[in-house]
Amino acid sequence: MGFGDKEINMSNLTPIRLNELKLQANFLLKDLKSNSERAEAATSRFSKLPYFAHVLSDKSSLPVSQVRLKHAYEVIALENDFPNWSSLRQYVVEKDCLYRGSLVAFVHSWFQNYAEAEAYLNKNGGYLLAFWNDFIICGPEYVKGLGLHSYQSYWERIHYNWIKPADLQAWELLRSRAKEIYVNQ
């Protein structure tokens, strides 16, 4: 079972970086705690959370001093049609863990179709990776930039194909390491 076989059924989210979502949550909380006109819009957004919706339905004001960043994360998740921040975070990390804008110059070819990417890989070699709904063929420079170059034997075992790896155990290790690096960048 490769990357594409584990699709979460929430494909409406457009490609986005996890750091961008975290920044959105920080700005939302900052807006709520400001004395600007954005505070009212932020209050409305927080009212989507069940706890705060209940408080606001009693005609009480939003207890701003009790609102935390974790609540802002939950708002961002709900606005993106995810049940909670953990689900959204997991989905984004899974879809985006191999993308690095600074490494795009090392992408040899970019595809929207897996079969075309696989054919290119079989003919020209390289590493077949995915981010979101796109497939790329890259060289070792990209993989080094990801911090996954020291796992060469695992790449060999998966036949350099992230989507349909020949060895699931090797792929799981690479995948786990890619997600860990992405989250800690």
N, C-alpha and C positions, 0 to 999 in steps of 0.2 A: 504494500500500500504506500503510495507516494504522497507527496504534498497535496496534489490536486484531489486525491481521494478522501481527504479529511476536511473538506470544505464545510465551514460553518454556514448555515443558511441565513446569512445576513449580508448579502452582496451589494446592498444599496450604498454602503459607505464608500466614498471616493478615496483614492489613495491619500493618506495623511501620515505624518510622522507622529510617533507617540509624544515626543517633546512638544509638538504643536498643540496637541490635545491638553497636555499639562499646562501649557501657557494659557490656553483658553480658560481653563478652570481658575488659574490664578487671577486673570483679569476679571472674570466673573465675580469672584469673591471681593476683589478690590473695588469693583463697581458697586457692589452691594453695600460695602462699608463706607462709601464716599457720600458726600453731601451734594452730589450732582444729580442731574436729571436721569443719569444712567442707573441710579439706585432703584428707581421705580421699576424700570425694565428688568433689572436683576432680581428684584423681589418677585416679580411675576414669573420669572424663570424658575426660581427656587420653589414657588408654590406648586410646581409639578411633582415635587417629592411628596410621597404620602404623608409623612409626619408634618411637614410644613403646610401642606394643603389643609390638614385637619386644624392646625392652629389658626390659619387664615380664615377658615370657614366659620370659626367662632367669633369673627370680626376682631380678632386680636391682631396686633401687628407682628410682623416676623421678628422673632427674637434674635436680632442680628448678632448679639454677643455670643450666642450659642452656635452660630453657623460656622462650620469649619471647612477647610479645604476638601476634606473627604466628601462633604455634601456637594460642593461644586463639581467634583469628579462625577458624582452620581447624576447631577443635572446634565452634564455633558453626555454621559452615557445614554440617558433617556432621550435626549434630543437627537441622538444618532440611532434611535430605535434598538438599543441594547437594554437588557433588563437591569444591568448594573455596571459599575466601573470595571470590576474584575473581568467580566465577559468582553467588554470593549477593549480593555488593555490586552487581554490574551489574543483577541482577534487581530489587533493591529500589530502586535509583536510577531505573530505567526506570518502575517502577510508582508511585513515590512523589514524583517530582520536581516535580509540580504541586500537591502538598498543603502547605498551611500552616494549622495550627490557628488561628493568630492572625487569619486572613483569612476564616474560615468565615462570619462575619457578612455578608460580601459575596457569598455564594452565593445566587443567586436561586431556583434549583430544583435538587433532587437526584434522580437517577433510578438505578434498577438495570437499566433497559432502554434500550439505545441508540436504538431506533426512537422511543420516547417523548421522549427527550432531543432527538433531531434534529427531531422535529415541533415541539417547544417552541421550539427555536432558529429554525426557519423562520418560525414565527408571531410570535415576540416579539423576536428578535435576541439579541445577547449573544455570549458566547464559550462554545463547547462544549469542555469539558476532561474528562479522566479521571484518577482515581486508583484504583488497584487495579481492582476490578470495578465501580466506580460511575462515573456520568457526572454532571457538573454543568453548569449554565448560570450564568455569572457575568457581572458587568459589568466595566468598565475598572478599577475600584478593585482588584479581585482581581488582575488582570493587572499592574497597577502594583506591587502588593505582591510579586508574583513577580519583579519586576525585568525584565519583558518588554514593558513599555509603549513603549519606544523603537523597537520593531520593527513599528510599525503597518502598514507596507506589506506585511510578510510575513504578518501576520494577515489582511489583506485578500486576499492571494493564496491563502491556504488556506481562505478563506471562513469564517473564525472557527471552523473545525471541526477540532479536534485529532485526532479519530478517523478521519475520512475526508477528509483535506486535498485540496483541488483542485490544489495545487502541492506536489509532494513535495520539491522542492529548498528551497522556503521553509520547509516543515515541518521538514526536517532541520536547518536553521539554528536555528530556534526550539527544537527538541528538544535540540540540542547545547548551546545556551545555557542552557536550563532545567536540564539535568543538571549543567552546570558550576556554576551558581549554587547548586543544591541541595547539591552535594558540599562547596562552600566556605562554607556558612552556619554 
